[in-house]
Amino acid sequence: MNTVSLCWIDFYKWSYHHCLSEIQCRASDKITTLVVTPNPEMLYEAHQNKNLKKILQNADYALPDGAGIFVAYQIEQSSLPRILKYLLFPYWCARAVFHGKRMRKLYGERITGSRLTRDILRYAEQRKITVTIIDPIVHGKTAWDKTKKLSQASMETNILRKYPDISLNIIISDSVPDDLPHHGIILATHGSGKQEKLLAEILHEFPHCGVALGVWGSIDLITGFRAPAPVFFQRFGGEWLYRLYKNPKRHLVRMKKVVSFLHQRIKK
């Protein structure tokens, strides 16, 4: 079996390189494809949003995003009594975070969004495939919002510094654009759930526009708007812990959804 079932989704349990190769082949062969990378936060929201749930179910590929999915795998496949699941929860978390050889064999590798985005852009540059990046409209007036607007203004320049031969199309929008290249790669950066809904609408409106993937903050890392987590955190998949430290107010809300989702899996 090449998939692991969780909730109502079949996640592909590939190696990173197999996953990248599949996406590259689809882009080169001009096959319209929706790739989703659900995390526990997104699955929590999908339980309450039938539209998002349907989009995730009907996507061509679902790839595991984050250690929380690997914790949920272990909970879902355990037939132990509920009390024992609570006792084993810290152990399952440790296994998911450090993700050893046994975990990779059972559930596949972690598909890191930032790495996947970089490799997709490099491949598109080499194969002369047009990449469309759709970034959200900034509505606020805080210091962060002003900096983000400046980053959007220089986004093309910053990306071309790293991928000078890439064919790039940048759109700042929260809705389906008026026009898109006939075939290419579309990267949406609107965040968990929102980008998947937007991409599903785009593929419905433009059924031959190519491979569509939500990448959230990966473009911000490439352009330098966001600083990457220190290598120490990246090595064990602890970027979430670093982000929690840097912005606790924002990420505590997200963590609450993750804990609620995992609690639901144990109760089930």
C-alpha positions in Angstrom: 0.0 0.0 0.0 1.3 3.5 -0.9 -1.1 5.3 1.4 -2.0 5.7 5.0 -5.6 6.5 5.9 -6.3 9.2 8.4 -9.8 10.5 9.1 -11.2 10.5 5.6 -8.0 11.1 3.6 -5.5 8.7 2.1 -2.0 10.2 2.6 0.7 9.1 0.3 3.6 7.6 2.3 6.4 8.4 -0.2 10.0 9.3 0.2 10.6 13.0 -0.4 12.3 12.4 -3.7 9.5 10.2 -5.0 7.0 12.9 -4.0 9.0 15.6 -5.8 9.4 13.3 -8.9 5.6 12.8 -9.1 4.9 16.5 -9.0 7.7 17.2 -11.6 6.3 14.6 -14.0 2.8 16.0 -13.7 4.0 19.5 -14.4 6.1 18.4 -17.4 3.3 16.2 -18.8 0.8 19.2 -18.4 -1.6 17.2 -16.1 -3.8 19.3 -14.0 -3.2 18.3 -10.4 -4.2 19.6 -7.0 -1.7 18.8 -4.3 -2.7 19.3 -0.6 -0.5 19.1 2.5 -3.0 18.8 5.4 -1.8 19.4 8.9 -3.8 18.7 12.1 -5.0 22.4 12.2 -6.4 22.0 8.7 -8.1 18.7 9.5 -9.6 20.2 12.6 -11.1 23.0 10.5 -12.3 20.5 7.8 -14.3 18.7 10.5 -16.4 21.9 10.7 -16.2 23.0 7.1 -17.8 20.5 4.6 -16.4 22.5 1.6 -12.8 22.2 2.8 -13.3 18.5 3.7 -14.6 17.8 0.2 -11.6 19.6 -1.4 -9.1 17.6 0.7 -10.9 14.3 -0.1 -10.9 15.0 -3.8 -7.3 16.3 -4.1 -5.1 14.3 -6.4 -2.3 14.0 -3.8 -2.4 14.5 0.0 1.0 14.8 1.6 1.7 14.8 5.4 2.6 18.2 6.7 4.2 18.3 10.2 4.8 15.9 13.0 1.2 16.2 14.2 0.0 14.0 11.3 2.5 11.3 12.3 1.2 11.4 15.9 -2.3 11.1 14.6 -1.3 8.1 12.4 -0.2 6.2 15.5 -3.3 7.1 17.5 -5.6 6.1 14.6 -4.0 2.7 14.2 -3.8 1.8 17.8 -6.5 -0.5 19.3 -5.5 0.1 22.9 -8.0 1.4 25.5 -8.4 5.2 25.6 -6.5 5.6 28.9 -3.4 3.8 27.5 -3.5 6.0 24.5 -3.3 9.1 26.7 -0.3 7.4 28.5 1.4 6.6 25.2 0.8 10.1 23.8 4.2 11.6 24.8 6.0 8.5 23.3 4.1 8.9 20.0 5.0 12.5 19.9 8.7 11.8 20.4 8.6 9.1 17.7 6.9 11.6 15.3 9.4 14.4 16.0 12.5 12.4 15.6 11.0 10.3 12.8 13.5 7.4 12.7 13.9 4.6 10.2 11.0 2.6 11.6 8.6 5.6 11.2 9.7 6.3 7.7 9.1 2.6 6.7 5.6 2.7 8.3 4.4 6.1 7.2 6.9 7.6 4.7 9.0 10.7 5.0 8.0 14.2 6.1 7.3 16.4 3.1 8.8 19.8 4.2 7.0 22.6 2.4 9.9 25.0 2.2 12.2 22.4 0.7 9.5 21.2 -1.8 8.9 24.8 -2.9 12.6 25.5 -3.5 13.0 22.3 -5.6 9.8 23.0 -7.6 11.0 26.4 -8.5 14.4 25.1 -9.5 12.8 22.4 -11.7 10.5 25.0 -13.3 13.5 27.2 -14.1 15.3 24.3 -15.7 12.3 23.1 -17.7 11.0 26.6 -18.7 7.7 26.0 -16.9 5.8 29.1 -15.9 5.2 29.5 -12.2 2.3 31.6 -10.9 2.6 32.8 -7.3 -0.7 34.0 -5.7 -0.1 36.0 -2.5 -2.9 37.4 -0.4 -3.9 41.0 -0.2 -2.6 42.8 2.9 -5.5 44.7 4.5 -4.0 45.8 7.8 -1.9 48.8 8.7 0.4 47.4 11.4 4.2 47.4 11.1 4.1 43.8 10.0 1.5 44.6 7.3 3.6 47.5 5.9 6.7 45.3 5.8 4.7 42.6 4.0 3.5 45.0 1.4 7.2 46.1 0.8 8.1 42.4 0.5 5.4 41.8 -2.1 6.6 44.8 -4.1 10.1 43.3 -4.3 9.0 39.6 -4.4 9.8 39.1 -8.1 13.2 40.7 -7.8 14.1 38.6 -4.8 13.0 35.4 -6.5 14.8 36.2 -9.7 18.0 36.7 -7.7 17.9 33.0 -6.8 16.2 31.7 -10.0 17.3 34.1 -12.7 15.9 32.1 -15.7 12.5 31.3 -14.2 9.3 32.3 -16.0 7.4 34.1 -13.2 3.9 35.4 -12.8 3.0 37.1 -9.5 -0.6 37.9 -8.6 -1.7 39.7 -5.4 -5.3 38.5 -4.9 -7.7 36.7 -2.5 -9.9 35.5 -5.3 -9.7 33.6 -8.7 -7.5 35.7 -11.1 -9.0 36.9 -14.4 -6.4 34.9 -16.4 -3.7 32.3 -16.0 -1.2 30.6 -18.2 -2.6 27.5 -20.0 -0.1 25.1 -18.3 2.3 25.7 -15.5 2.6 25.5 -11.7 0.5 27.6 -9.3 1.6 28.3 -5.8 -0.8 29.9 -3.3 0.4 31.3 0.0 -2.9 32.1 1.8 -2.5 29.8 4.8 -4.1 26.6 6.0 -7.4 25.9 4.4 -7.8 29.2 2.6 -5.2 28.4 -0.1 -6.7 25.0 -0.7 -10.2 26.6 -1.3 -8.7 29.2 -3.6 -6.8 26.6 -5.6 -9.9 24.4 -6.0 -11.8 27.3 -7.4 -9.0 28.2 -9.7 -8.8 24.6 -11.1 -12.6 24.6 -11.6 -12.4 27.9 -13.5 -9.2 27.1 -15.4 -9.1 23.2 -15.7 -5.9 23.2 -17.8 -3.7 25.5 -15.8 -1.4 22.8 -14.4 -0.2 21.7 -11.0 -1.6 23.6 -8.0 0.0 23.5 -4.6 -0.5 25.6 -1.3 2.8 26.5 0.1 1.8 29.0 2.9 5.0 30.8 4.2 7.5 29.0 2.0 7.7 31.9 -0.5 8.3 34.4 2.4 11.3 32.2 3.4 12.7 32.4 -0.1 12.3 36.1 -0.5 13.7 36.8 3.0 10.5 38.2 4.5 10.6 35.5 7.1 13.8 34.2 8.7 14.1 30.4 8.7 14.2 28.5 12.0 17.8 27.7 13.2 19.3 24.5 11.8 19.0 22.9 15.3 15.1 23.1 15.1 15.0 22.1 11.4 16.9 18.9 12.1 14.2 17.4 14.3 11.2 19.0 12.7 10.8 21.6 15.5 10.2 24.7 13.4 6.8 24.9 15.0 8.5 25.2 18.4 10.7 28.0 17.2 7.7 29.9 15.7 5.8 29.4 19.0 8.7 31.0 20.8 8.9 33.9 18.4 5.2 34.6 18.3 3.4 32.8 21.2 0.1 34.7 20.9 -0.5 33.8 17.3 0.8 30.2 17.4 -0.9 29.3 20.7 -4.2 29.6 18.9 -3.0 27.2 16.3 -1.5 24.8 18.9 -4.9 24.7 20.6 -6.5 23.4 17.3 -3.7 20.8 17.0 -4.2 19.5 20.5 -8.0 19.5 20.1 -7.6 17.5 16.9 -5.4 14.9 18.5 -7.7 14.7 21.5 -10.5 13.9 19.1 -8.5 11.1 17.5 -7.9 9.6 21.0 -11.6 9.8 22.0 -12.6 8.2 18.7 
